[in-house]
Amino acid sequence: MKEECPLCGAESELHFVPYKIPFFGEIMIITAVCSSCGYHTTDVMVLTEEKRTRCEMVISSRDDLNAIVIRSPFGIIEIPELFVSVEPKRGDAFISSVEGVLNRVEGVVKMLARDVEGTAKKRADTVLEQIDRIKAGKASMTLIIDDPTGNSAVIPNKLFFSKDSFTKGI
């Protein structure tokens, strides 16, 4: 499918790929690519709606960092140990790993820390040190996703990538 590029106005390619995620449901991956200016965007649309879910996973080892995180455009991510709450922006769904979520948080904290001093700077440095300790498997955290649509999940890596998860229903 073709559409107009939002940056340069040239004709760009729009791709829709349906995908079934084990233990989760059906999604549509939407990708737009402009060969003229290089613009690229990807979005994930959840095709099913469930009742409200609250997923919690304690991350206490490096292996836990590989758990799959699926966050719908309505899911709120909380990490109480870091005093972090991530509210979704419109259309901001993603599929990542716990480590990917930590990398996103780390990037935001580093960006915000550039413009602060004193107590706020010290707090940012403490959060960054805690993230490093979690990534090294030397500290634990709880990842919580609260989603009113029920379309978010935290799936342990071993469960997500088990052979049975991909052959069920085939």
C-alpha positions in Angstrom: 0.0 0.0 0.0 1.2 3.5 -0.7 0.8 6.7 1.3 2.2 10.2 1.4 5.3 10.6 3.6 4.6 13.0 6.5 8.1 14.5 6.3 8.8 15.0 2.6 5.5 14.4 0.9 6.9 11.7 -1.5 5.1 8.4 -2.0 6.1 5.9 0.8 5.4 2.2 1.4 3.0 1.1 4.1 3.1 -2.5 5.2 0.6 -4.4 7.4 1.7 -7.7 8.9 -0.7 -9.7 11.1 1.1 -11.7 13.8 -0.1 -14.0 16.6 1.9 -13.8 19.8 1.9 -16.9 22.0 0.1 -16.4 25.3 -1.1 -13.0 24.2 -3.2 -12.8 21.0 -3.3 -11.3 17.6 -1.6 -8.0 16.6 -1.0 -6.0 13.5 2.5 -4.6 12.9 2.3 -1.5 10.7 5.4 -0.1 9.1 5.8 3.0 6.9 9.1 3.5 5.0 10.0 6.4 2.7 12.8 5.7 0.2 13.1 9.4 -0.6 14.0 10.8 2.8 14.6 7.7 4.9 11.6 8.3 7.2 10.6 5.1 9.0 8.0 4.3 11.7 6.5 1.2 13.2 3.4 0.8 15.2 1.7 -2.2 16.8 -2.0 -2.5 16.9 -3.6 -5.0 19.2 -6.5 -6.8 17.5 -8.2 -8.3 20.6 -9.5 -6.7 23.7 -9.6 -8.4 27.1 -10.6 -7.2 30.6 -8.2 -5.2 32.7 -4.9 -6.9 33.6 -2.2 -6.1 36.0 1.0 -8.0 35.2 3.8 -8.2 37.8 7.2 -9.8 37.5 10.1 -9.7 39.9 13.3 -9.2 38.0 16.0 -10.8 40.1 18.6 -12.2 37.7 20.2 -11.4 34.4 18.1 -14.1 32.7 14.9 -12.2 33.9 16.0 -9.2 31.8 15.1 -11.3 28.7 11.4 -11.6 29.6 9.2 -10.3 26.8 7.3 -7.1 27.5 4.2 -6.3 25.5 2.8 -2.9 26.2 -0.4 -1.8 24.6 -1.1 1.9 23.9 -3.0 2.0 27.2 -0.6 0.1 29.5 1.1 2.0 32.4 4.5 0.6 33.3 5.7 1.0 36.9 9.0 0.1 38.6 8.4 0.9 42.3 12.1 0.4 43.3 13.1 3.2 40.8 10.1 5.4 41.6 9.3 5.2 37.8 5.9 5.3 36.2 5.7 5.4 32.4 2.4 6.6 31.0 1.8 5.7 27.4 1.5 8.4 24.7 -1.2 8.0 22.0 -0.3 5.0 19.9 2.8 4.2 21.9 2.6 0.4 21.9 5.7 -1.8 21.8 7.2 -5.2 22.1 10.5 -5.4 23.9 12.4 -7.1 26.7 12.7 -6.1 30.3 16.2 -4.9 29.5 14.8 -2.9 26.6 12.3 -1.2 29.0 15.2 -0.4 31.4 17.2 1.0 28.5 14.3 3.3 27.7 14.0 4.5 31.3 17.8 4.9 31.5 17.8 7.1 28.3 15.1 9.4 29.7 16.8 9.7 33.1 20.1 10.6 31.4 18.4 13.2 29.2 16.6 14.8 32.2 19.8 14.7 34.4 21.6 16.9 31.9 19.5 19.9 33.0 19.3 19.5 36.8 21.6 20.1 39.7 21.7 19.4 43.4 19.2 16.9 44.9 17.6 16.2 41.5 21.0 15.3 40.0 21.9 13.1 42.9 18.5 11.3 42.6 19.1 10.7 38.8 22.6 9.4 39.5 21.1 7.0 42.1 18.5 5.7 39.7 21.1 5.2 37.0 23.3 3.3 39.4 20.4 1.1 40.5 19.6 0.4 36.8 23.2 -0.7 36.3 23.0 -3.0 39.3 19.7 -4.6 38.1 21.3 -5.2 34.6 24.3 -6.8 36.3 22.0 -9.1 38.3 23.1 -7.5 41.6 19.8 -5.9 42.5 16.1 -6.8 41.9 13.1 -4.8 40.8 9.4 -5.4 40.1 8.0 -4.6 36.7 4.3 -3.9 36.7 2.1 -3.2 33.8 -1.5 -2.0 34.5 -3.6 -2.1 31.4 -7.4 -1.3 31.3 -7.7 -3.1 27.9 -6.0 -6.3 29.0 -3.6 -6.1 26.1 -0.3 -5.9 27.9 1.8 -8.7 29.2 5.2 -9.7 30.7 6.1 -13.2 29.5 9.1 -15.0 30.9 11.6 -15.8 28.1 11.6 -19.5 28.7 7.8 -19.6 28.4 7.6 -17.3 25.3 10.2 -19.2 23.3 9.2 -22.7 24.2 8.5 -24.9 21.2 4.9 -25.7 22.4 4.0 -22.0 22.5 4.5 -21.8 18.7 2.8 -25.0 17.8 -0.4 -24.6 19.9 -3.4 -24.1 17.7 -1.6 -24.9 14.4 
